[in-house]
């Protein structure tokens, strides 16, 4: 704690000595500054910055009263104790009016009284400064807060208002003073009267919402908190309170409520089944479509069953969900057993084919997931329609291949045979006539060559419609033969390799589909890729057959090419995709400009039952 600093203005040195001795005895370590004249003290007062000034009334030059007047004009309020040898009441009153904190008459033992008076003055000064700090603190808070702070008297009239009333209601504090508490409430707001009921009863008001009228006429929603205060006799002296503008909060709450209602309507009326699960996988809520799909009458009545534990979710799916990734799959719901199975096939009249999309909900602050949103759609009818379309398409392809077979046989058995007979006849036309001119023989030879070209064209056409070797030599040898002939005709180097295909029996539809895929893939390379090398791989990997066709051509942007193919009605890649889809397989196309192209086809198969 800093040492106390005292200033004593006294023209009699003996009196000063007595006062100094008394002060140092009570306040050891204090600094005492002595002046004989008030003017000398005023000159250095700012440097000393004393805690207390003790001054005599009668001084040479400026008197004690004049000294008080000079001090009163300074900004800092320094406690002053006046002493005098005269017990004049008028002087005492005058000194106290000018700001003296105490007045002491010089008696024979007055110096002994000085420390007690000084101690009292210091204590009062400390209390005064503390009060001033508290008032300044309140003033700063009251004038800078976002709330309207007010005070009313027992009659409900405003006796204090901070400046924030202008920001909330548009009135300046002076316009509020003297007006009644109820004057600012909306006519339709009965809660303003309720607040007054609390006040009449002397009870605190806590969190009471009301509607006040702004100066421009619009309503402002406020939350009121107020406490009563009482006089010394315990009678109600008024209320001090706060109006907090909660208009934005109420609008946000209303928007949130409306949003929740809208979400609830969407949730309940959605044709897609929606279910909400907790982080542990327990069912929390389900909409009408979900309940209807799965035969749930009451969510609370459903036996607790964690969907994360069901067998239809693979370990990979669970891992993806734990990372916050979406999982989508198709599966079958057995309505009799009320369970999801791992199959996506229709298993009978008591089963539903469903499309399931699981979305992990936002992570909680601790890092865990808050739950899962599951969307379930009954796709039984769609799947049946797709199966029907697929069956019709397969029948159409069978009919198409059968017609190709019939046409190829007719061409081979009739047209090709007739052309062969014609060629033989042309070749032997003049064999028994040696006298025929050389010019006529030359013309017959040219006709024979033309017929031979026609025979070759017919055979190529027959081979393209339905290669006879497919039935005679099998799939692998037919593909090998096709690759060799295509390489000879186009100059494209084709590397064909097969593994595991010789030991399996495929149905004719599968064989012709694989042949057509390779045929179409090589045609695309020849016509578009500008490649000089291609590889064809056909591998059996139960329960799939994997076909890979690659080239070292110019490549292309896959998404752009597929879009153009759709617009321009190109049938190359699209026809390959359709064939693969009909066989319930998968086809992936990988290509980049100047990096070549890779087509990978994976088709499930079952060996043909020959028994």
Secondary structure as UniProt FT lines:
FT   STRAND          5..9
FT   HELIX           13..26
FT   TURN            28..29
FT   STRAND          31..35
FT   HELIX           38..48
FT   STRAND          52..56
FT   HELIX           64..72
FT   STRAND          79..84
FT   HELIX           89..97
FT   TURN            98..99
FT   STRAND          102..105
FT   TURN            108..109
FT   HELIX           110..144
FT   STRAND          148..152
FT   TURN            154..155
FT   STRAND          157..161
FT   HELIX           164..169
FT   HELIX           173..176
FT   TURN            177..178
FT   HELIX           181..184
FT   TURN            187..188
FT   HELIX           191..200
FT   TURN            201..202
FT   STRAND          205..213
FT   TURN            215..216
FT   STRAND          219..230
FT   TURN            232..233
FT   STRAND          236..245
FT   HELIX           247..269
FT   STRAND          273..277
FT   TURN            279..280
FT   STRAND          283..286
FT   HELIX           288..294
FT   HELIX           299..301
FT   HELIX           307..309
FT   TURN            311..312
FT   HELIX           315..322
FT   TURN            323..324
FT   STRAND          327..334
FT   TURN            335..338
FT   STRAND          339..341
FT   TURN            349..350
FT   STRAND          351..360
FT   TURN            365..366
FT   STRAND          372..378
FT   HELIX           380..410
FT   HELIX           411..415
FT   HELIX           416..427
FT   TURN            428..432
FT   TURN            434..435
FT   HELIX           438..465
FT   HELIX           469..472
FT   HELIX           475..490
FT   STRAND          493..499
FT   TURN            502..503
FT   HELIX           508..524
FT   HELIX           525..529
FT   STRAND          533..541
FT   TURN            542..543
FT   STRAND          544..551
FT   HELIX           558..567
FT   TURN            568..569
FT   HELIX           572..582
FT   TURN            583..584
FT   STRAND          586..591
FT   TURN            593..594
FT   STRAND          597..604
//
